[in-house]
């Protein structure tokens, strides 16, 4: 019965293939991410905060407010 | 610019272009929202159309959507990308000239759109209305943006690419692919063209683009902005960097497949509808993963929300992202979609995303940026807080009104009695009049939201006034730490490309070729494994090397995106239109009907009227037999629509006499009391452009519409003869009108809608 519902037209197999494909990519991704070294994860996560504070920004030569 | 020292170099960022984009975003945001309030008012009060062609709903609604998407969010996104990228990669934008070209080019396009759309110069496809010369300008400016961005990455001093940069790369590549494919057209003049796809093909390509415009223009860049600005504002790193990686790949891989959920219960092939539903439901996971990652970044900083308007906007923005991305998959379930589609529920959903997610993220980013770009504290935190509450109340009022209105429309228009054999509300206008008060509430909600943005503009103006704009800078080591293309020819990239080629040969080839593809696939896999073992490398290392090189990373992203696009689009685009298409095939329009169709597109009728009878009881009882693929196969562009403010027109031809249409276009309320449709008095005075018809028909023929070869004079004579016959038909009703008026062409088109013939008969005729 399920076969009839899912494979009624040959193209419908594509939905199953697509799901399998995505799930494989997702699974590989999760495995890879879980195996990332903790230090590396912390370093990458802190990138936006790692910029040194700009104490004396350079002034734009033009007086334009833009 | 850069003051070099013995070991370190000071880089001054190009923040001028960031300030320009911020300013432009606020300006165009206010313009777009103002037009939004006007079109919302027009839905409540038809008089707000002012009987002027350039102020009618059909022409202004595209201006509103384009202004908000491409002008407001577009400029905001460029500001956020340029600001964060320079700091994340520790490099100034590669070229000041390209930055300026990008900024001014984009503003030129927006200005041109603001002029051409009210003039009725439109391609007739939602969010893709701009005429073909502007399409080319968009492509050129986008390439300039991409060049500037990737060139900057090539000069970076930070070897790793933070996840925000990944989202930006996905945006640049995917928008380019989507935009180009959906805008392929053949011009008939400098301001008019026909899209190369027609009917179901055009519908599919349009929503592949339309859905992913939401995904890759309104979502991925803003997620990148979230991953950069939220940790900055909260003063702590993103909750889980691991989750952000899964979020990225899952989102990029999944989003592109979900387009067909805009075409559920239509004549789109069922397997595509199933695909759209499946992938939309799967989108729940990455979307909520990203939303939770954003919200949890605020862990331990919640107390700051009381005082800090930036965090308030970000927290509410991310929450709206969560709500909108919960609602989207929900509405992709066929039974829910049957109720929601073509109703104001969709409008509520879109605005919960645009006002809540995009608008609030933009506001939060602007309030965070202003003191840093102008080196002065924000003029008034109290005003910013007031903006937040005005905006929030405005959104809630707007969205709640649209939910109630949408569900009312859906229920009323699909309700039946007598065991489902008779419509409970046969008069479409009952649904219009029942929800009119909600249209007033909607306009009020929009006005409150707009008022909040006026406060933002004033606050930022006062912050910047008299202040000296500053460019940020950073000290870092020379030379540049990474090169973008270095990893292109590395082993993992070469093996990946070879594997993809082998899979394609295996999948697309036949017989021996397919066998060779399969053998090649196995051989490449074995070689790669042997190479890896011999070299002692780990897959992990190979992958990390890929991620540190923007070019191969971009190729990976493009592959992830293209898989979904190719599987969906190719089978439908490659179908043979001459084959049997559910037993019926559209009869091509006569020259006069084609002219009328162009008027229909120009006036933006598709903004309120669909041309697609769904496979639903309510639709079939109201409009007749459900639409078949073949019935619109020669429609360039397709006009299935996405909203029914008025009834469906798929089978309008012959439903009413021509005199009915004549009087209805002059004053809809004379025929249909309570209608909100504008009057179209100019159609009775403007002349049909007969001279353009030979060229238009020639282009249609090139697109595959089976028009017989005819001399130009004969085409013109046919058109004028049909107009003359219409004049004669109208005369007994007391109508005196010249044969060259646009109203006649439009009536001819409307009377043709739904006319098709059995395929066998058509095959004999051609």
Contacts between the chains, C-beta under 8 A, distances in Angstrom:
chain1	res1	chain2	res2	distance
A	9	B	269	7.9
A	9	B	270	7.3
A	9	B	271	5.8
A	11	B	269	7.2
A	11	B	271	4.3
A	11	B	571	6.4
A	12	B	270	7.6
A	12	B	271	4.4
A	12	B	274	6.5
A	14	B	271	6.4
A	14	B	275	6.6
A	14	B	567	5.9
A	15	B	271	6.6
A	15	B	274	5.1
A	15	B	275	5.1
A	15	B	278	5.6
A	18	B	257	6.6
A	18	B	275	6.3
A	18	B	278	7.3
A	18	B	279	7.2
A	18	B	564	7.6
A	18	B	567	6.3
A	19	B	278	6.2
A	19	B	282	7.7
A	21	B	563	7.1
A	22	B	250	8.0
A	22	B	253	5.8
A	22	B	254	6.4
A	22	B	279	7.6
A	22	B	282	6.8
A	25	B	249	6.7
A	25	B	253	5.6
A	25	B	560	7.5
A	26	B	246	7.5
A	26	B	249	7.6
A	26	B	250	5.8
A	26	B	253	7.7
A	29	B	245	7.1
A	29	B	246	5.7
A	29	B	249	4.9
A	29	B	250	7.2
A	30	B	246	6.1
A	32	B	540	7.0
A	32	B	543	6.3
A	33	B	242	4.6
A	33	B	245	5.1
A	33	B	246	5.8
A	34	B	242	7.1
A	35	B	540	6.3
A	36	B	242	6.5
A	41	B	241	4.9
A	41	B	242	5.9
A	42	B	237	7.5
A	42	B	241	7.7
A	43	B	160	7.6
A	44	B	160	5.9
A	44	B	162	6.5
A	44	B	163	7.5
A	44	B	241	5.3
A	45	B	231	8.0
A	45	B	237	4.1
A	45	B	238	5.3
A	45	B	240	7.9
A	45	B	241	3.6
A	45	B	244	7.9
A	46	B	237	4.8
A	47	B	88	6.0
A	47	B	158	7.2
A	47	B	160	6.9
A	47	B	162	4.3
A	48	B	84	7.5
A	48	B	87	7.6
A	48	B	88	6.7
A	48	B	162	6.7
A	48	B	164	7.5
A	48	B	227	7.6
A	48	B	228	5.1
A	48	B	231	4.9
A	48	B	232	5.6
A	48	B	237	7.5
A	48	B	238	8.0
A	49	B	231	6.1
A	49	B	232	7.1
A	49	B	235	7.5
A	49	B	236	7.6
A	49	B	237	6.1
A	51	B	87	5.2
A	51	B	90	7.9
A	51	B	474	6.2
A	52	B	474	6.3
A	52	B	475	6.6
A	54	B	472	5.0
A	54	B	473	5.8
A	54	B	474	7.1
A	57	B	375	6.2
A	57	B	470	4.0
A	57	B	471	6.4
A	57	B	472	5.6
A	57	B	473	6.2
A	58	B	12	4.9
A	58	B	470	6.8
A	58	B	471	5.2
A	58	B	473	5.4
A	59	B	468	5.8
A	59	B	470	5.9
A	59	B	471	7.9
A	60	B	16	6.4
A	60	B	468	7.1
A	60	B	469	4.9
A	60	B	470	6.5
A	60	B	471	5.8
A	63	B	468	7.6
A	64	B	469	7.2
A	65	B	374	7.8
A	65	B	464	5.2
A	65	B	465	7.2
A	65	B	467	7.6
A	65	B	469	6.4
A	66	B	16	6.5
A	66	B	19	5.0
A	66	B	20	5.3
A	66	B	23	6.2
A	66	B	469	6.8
